[in-house]
């Protein structure tokens, strides 16, 4: 005895669903690619505009804004190349981001960068916020930490345990002022770090140990 069951309709439905999913993946990849290209255009315009300004503080503010765009541009480049748009490898995102940020400063050749970044998955939505936080801290370091020095050292570390992740950025520069104890009292960049840390529902603290160390902890 034998039983025969026609599954042709089910196979047709499965094939249709697979085709729709493939089309969605392709569309999302194309969207991320276009966003990255548009951001690249905006970043280029900002740099050109900064070069035309006589006011150094205005030009500096414009270049800082450009660097924030670049940090988001790196994220969309990784999403474009990724098979999963919900999560992204923090190592693959953060490592090139650090290099890109440092490369934007004229004193980059005198700074040694050391990276100890574990490979863990992070929500793509949080990645953009983390990218801006990393950008602001590194920008602050490159501007002020090595003033009057001919060399510097920055260590960027990141790891995850359970549902908690920790990012540490340590420089061996002149050190942040002892009177400084609250990010909300700093410049715009550090105020932005404070605001975005709250958005992540995380905690950030500053340690003074042969320079300055920023330690961010947040729930993944």
One Martini backbone bead per residue (centre of mass of N, CA, C, O) as a GRO file, in nm:
protein
  220
    1UNK     BB    1   0.100   0.034   0.017
    2UNK     BB    2   0.014   0.379  -0.076
    3UNK     BB    3   0.084   0.730  -0.028
    4UNK     BB    4  -0.033   1.029  -0.193
    5UNK     BB    5   0.096   1.374  -0.183
    6UNK     BB    6   0.031   1.689  -0.298
    7UNK     BB    7   0.298   1.961  -0.285
    8UNK     BB    8   0.294   2.188  -0.501
    9UNK     BB    9   0.170   2.432  -0.356
   10UNK     BB   10   0.374   2.451  -0.124
   11UNK     BB   11   0.622   2.496  -0.309
   12UNK     BB   12   0.519   2.757  -0.437
   13UNK     BB   13   0.507   2.920  -0.172
   14UNK     BB   14   0.802   2.886  -0.088
   15UNK     BB   15   0.922   3.019  -0.342
   16UNK     BB   16   0.783   3.293  -0.306
   17UNK     BB   17   0.901   3.362  -0.031
   18UNK     BB   18   1.198   3.350  -0.116
   19UNK     BB   19   1.181   3.569  -0.332
   20UNK     BB   20   1.085   3.799  -0.143
   21UNK     BB   21   1.331   3.789   0.048
   22UNK     BB   22   1.548   3.846  -0.165
   23UNK     BB   23   1.430   4.121  -0.250
   24UNK     BB   24   1.454   4.254   0.028
   25UNK     BB   25   1.757   4.226   0.061
   26UNK     BB   26   1.831   4.385  -0.193
   27UNK     BB   27   1.689   4.650  -0.113
   28UNK     BB   28   1.843   4.702   0.154
   29UNK     BB   29   2.122   4.711   0.028
   30UNK     BB   30   2.063   4.951  -0.159
   31UNK     BB   31   1.988   5.153   0.060
   32UNK     BB   32   2.258   5.151   0.213
   33UNK     BB   33   2.428   5.238  -0.031
   34UNK     BB   34   2.288   5.514  -0.078
   35UNK     BB   35   2.335   5.635   0.198
   36UNK     BB   36   2.642   5.625   0.190
   37UNK     BB   37   2.675   5.803  -0.064
   38UNK     BB   38   2.529   6.053   0.051
   39UNK     BB   39   2.720   6.091   0.294
   40UNK     BB   40   2.974   6.132   0.125
   41UNK     BB   41   2.876   6.393  -0.004
   42UNK     BB   42   2.830   6.556   0.256
   43UNK     BB   43   3.121   6.532   0.365
   44UNK     BB   44   3.254   6.675   0.123
   45UNK     BB   45   3.104   6.947   0.151
   46UNK     BB   46   3.199   7.013   0.437
   47UNK     BB   47   3.499   7.030   0.368
   48UNK     BB   48   3.479   7.252   0.154
   49UNK     BB   49   3.345   7.462   0.340
   50UNK     BB   50   3.570   7.476   0.557
   51UNK     BB   51   3.794   7.586   0.352
   52UNK     BB   52   3.629   7.878   0.318
   53UNK     BB   53   3.675   7.953   0.609
   54UNK     BB   54   3.794   8.203   0.845
   55UNK     BB   55   3.659   8.065   1.080
   56UNK     BB   56   3.795   7.831   1.283
   57UNK     BB   57   3.552   7.741   1.461
   58UNK     BB   58   3.359   7.681   1.226
   59UNK     BB   59   3.538   7.476   1.078
   60UNK     BB   60   3.560   7.277   1.315
   61UNK     BB   61   3.256   7.217   1.345
   62UNK     BB   62   3.224   7.103   1.056
   63UNK     BB   63   3.431   6.869   1.087
   64UNK     BB   64   3.288   6.732   1.321
   65UNK     BB   65   3.029   6.672   1.163
   66UNK     BB   66   3.164   6.501   0.947
   67UNK     BB   67   3.262   6.273   1.139
   68UNK     BB   68   2.975   6.180   1.210
   69UNK     BB   69   2.902   6.091   0.927
   70UNK     BB   70   3.131   5.884   0.892
   71UNK     BB   71   3.042   5.690   1.120
   72UNK     BB   72   2.773   5.617   0.967
   73UNK     BB   73   2.898   5.525   0.698
   74UNK     BB   74   3.037   5.271   0.805
   75UNK     BB   75   2.782   5.125   0.887
   76UNK     BB   76   2.643   5.111   0.599
   77UNK     BB   77   2.870   4.948   0.475
   78UNK     BB   78   2.831   4.696   0.655
   79UNK     BB   79   2.532   4.646   0.588
   80UNK     BB   80   2.571   4.607   0.283
   81UNK     BB   81   2.772   4.343   0.345
   82UNK     BB   82   2.546   4.210   0.492
   83UNK     BB   83   2.313   3.940   0.586
   84UNK     BB   84   2.243   4.115   0.853
   85UNK     BB   85   2.033   4.395   0.954
   86UNK     BB   86   2.005   4.364   1.278
   87UNK     BB   87   2.309   4.276   1.291
   88UNK     BB   88   2.657   4.336   1.406
   89UNK     BB   89   2.986   4.335   1.401
   90UNK     BB   90   3.184   4.506   1.615
   91UNK     BB   91   3.462   4.458   1.496
   92UNK     BB   92   3.393   4.532   1.192
   93UNK     BB   93   3.308   4.826   1.279
   94UNK     BB   94   3.515   4.956   1.490
   95UNK     BB   95   3.798   4.924   1.369
   96UNK     BB   96   3.763   5.108   1.109
   97UNK     BB   97   3.650   5.353   1.258
   98UNK     BB   98   3.898   5.433   1.417
   99UNK     BB   99   4.082   5.477   1.172
  100UNK     BB  100   3.906   5.695   1.033
  101UNK     BB  101   3.913   5.907   1.256
  102UNK     BB  102   4.223   5.944   1.288
  103UNK     BB  103   4.282   6.017   0.983
  104UNK     BB  104   4.144   6.319   1.009
  105UNK     BB  105   4.414   6.396   1.153
  106UNK     BB  106   4.718   6.565   1.132
  107UNK     BB  107   4.838   6.393   1.405
  108UNK     BB  108   4.825   6.074   1.340
  109UNK     BB  109   5.135   5.983   1.316
  110UNK     BB  110   5.190   6.024   1.646
  111UNK     BB  111   4.973   5.791   1.683
  112UNK     BB  112   4.908   5.506   1.869
  113UNK     BB  113   4.710   5.217   1.791
  114UNK     BB  114   4.510   5.009   2.011
  115UNK     BB  115   4.330   4.692   1.965
  116UNK     BB  116   4.063   4.531   2.183
  117UNK     BB  117   3.826   4.354   2.000
  118UNK     BB  118   3.557   4.184   2.025
  119UNK     BB  119   3.343   3.936   1.873
  120UNK     BB  120   3.028   4.085   1.866
  121UNK     BB  121   2.690   4.127   1.867
  122UNK     BB  122   2.496   4.410   1.741
  123UNK     BB  123   2.269   4.631   1.725
  124UNK     BB  124   2.220   4.838   1.461
  125UNK     BB  125   2.091   5.080   1.616
  126UNK     BB  126   2.326   5.105   1.830
  127UNK     BB  127   2.573   5.149   1.646
  128UNK     BB  128   2.534   5.447   1.577
  129UNK     BB  129   2.562   5.553   1.865
  130UNK     BB  130   2.843   5.429   1.922
  131UNK     BB  131   2.993   5.572   1.692
  132UNK     BB  132   2.957   5.861   1.805
  133UNK     BB  133   3.091   5.818   2.076
  134UNK     BB  134   3.367   5.735   1.968
  135UNK     BB  135   3.414   5.991   1.803
  136UNK     BB  136   3.407   6.201   2.037
  137UNK     BB  137   3.636   6.085   2.209
  138UNK     BB  138   3.861   6.082   1.991
  139UNK     BB  139   3.842   6.380   1.922
  140UNK     BB  140   3.917   6.486   2.202
  141UNK     BB  141   4.194   6.353   2.211
  142UNK     BB  142   4.323   6.470   1.945
  143UNK     BB  143   4.294   6.773   2.040
  144UNK     BB  144   4.407   6.756   2.372
  145UNK     BB  145   4.596   6.519   2.491
  146UNK     BB  146   4.875   6.603   2.293
  147UNK     BB  147   4.959   6.870   2.383
  148UNK     BB  148   5.302   6.927   2.333
  149UNK     BB  149   5.345   6.658   2.179
  150UNK     BB  150   5.518   6.382   1.980
  151UNK     BB  151   5.328   6.163   2.129
  152UNK     BB  152   5.091   5.875   2.129
  153UNK     BB  153   4.834   5.670   2.310
  154UNK     BB  154   4.574   5.436   2.206
  155UNK     BB  155   4.313   5.242   2.372
  156UNK     BB  156   4.085   5.000   2.235
  157UNK     BB  157   3.812   4.845   2.407
  158UNK     BB  158   3.607   4.533   2.380
  159UNK     BB  159   3.323   4.367   2.545
  160UNK     BB  160   3.135   4.061   2.642
  161UNK     BB  161   2.885   3.971   2.907
  162UNK     BB  162   2.626   3.848   2.819
  163UNK     BB  163   2.428   4.153   2.820
  164UNK     BB  164   2.709   4.300   2.857
  165UNK     BB  165   2.887   4.593   2.756
  166UNK     BB  166   3.235   4.712   2.695
  167UNK     BB  167   3.394   5.038   2.659
  168UNK     BB  168   3.741   5.138   2.606
  169UNK     BB  169   3.919   5.464   2.629
  170UNK     BB  170   4.278   5.515   2.619
  171UNK     BB  171   4.506   5.767   2.723
  172UNK     BB  172   4.853   5.925   2.754
  173UNK     BB  173   4.800   6.206   2.825
  174UNK     BB  174   4.751   6.500   3.017
  175UNK     BB  175   4.472   6.501   3.111
  176UNK     BB  176   4.202   6.557   3.282
  177UNK     BB  177   4.060   6.759   3.476
  178UNK     BB  178   3.986   6.739   3.812
  179UNK     BB  179   3.724   6.929   3.791
  180UNK     BB  180   3.623   6.713   3.599
  181UNK     BB  181   3.287   6.526   3.650
  182UNK     BB  182   3.099   6.613   3.388
  183UNK     BB  183   2.982   6.586   3.071
  184UNK     BB  184   2.763   6.821   3.082
  185UNK     BB  185   3.018   7.040   3.124
  186UNK     BB  186   3.114   7.023   2.853
  187UNK     BB  187   3.128   7.007   2.549
  188UNK     BB  188   2.941   6.912   2.292
  189UNK     BB  189   3.062   6.627   2.257
  190UNK     BB  190   3.026   6.536   2.561
  191UNK     BB  191   2.726   6.591   2.574
  192UNK     BB  192   2.658   6.381   2.357
  193UNK     BB  193   2.761   6.138   2.513
  194UNK     BB  194   2.568   6.168   2.751
  195UNK     BB  195   2.301   6.149   2.589
  196UNK     BB  196   2.358   5.869   2.444
  197UNK     BB  197   2.394   5.704   2.701
  198UNK     BB  198   2.105   5.745   2.799
  199UNK     BB  199   1.974   5.619   2.548
  200UNK     BB  200   2.115   5.333   2.624
  201UNK     BB  201   2.115   5.295   2.936
  202UNK     BB  202   2.393   5.380   3.038
  203UNK     BB  203   2.740   5.395   3.151
  204UNK     BB  204   2.982   5.657   3.236
  205UNK     BB  205   3.337   5.681   3.299
  206UNK     BB  206   3.619   5.846   3.462
  207UNK     BB  207   3.971   5.787   3.441
  208UNK     BB  208   4.289   5.855   3.616
  209UNK     BB  209   4.551   5.689   3.418
  210UNK     BB  210   4.786   5.786   3.247
  211UNK     BB  211   4.548   5.983   3.185
  212UNK     BB  212   4.254   5.876   3.002
  213UNK     BB  213   3.940   5.701   3.085
  214UNK     BB  214   3.675   5.560   2.900
  215UNK     BB  215   3.371   5.398   3.035
  216UNK     BB  216   3.135   5.186   2.875
  217UNK     BB  217   2.806   5.073   2.980
  218UNK     BB  218   2.577   4.819   2.838
  219UNK     BB  219   2.295   4.691   2.710
  220UNK     BB  220   2.226   4.454   2.447
   0.00000   0.00000   0.00000
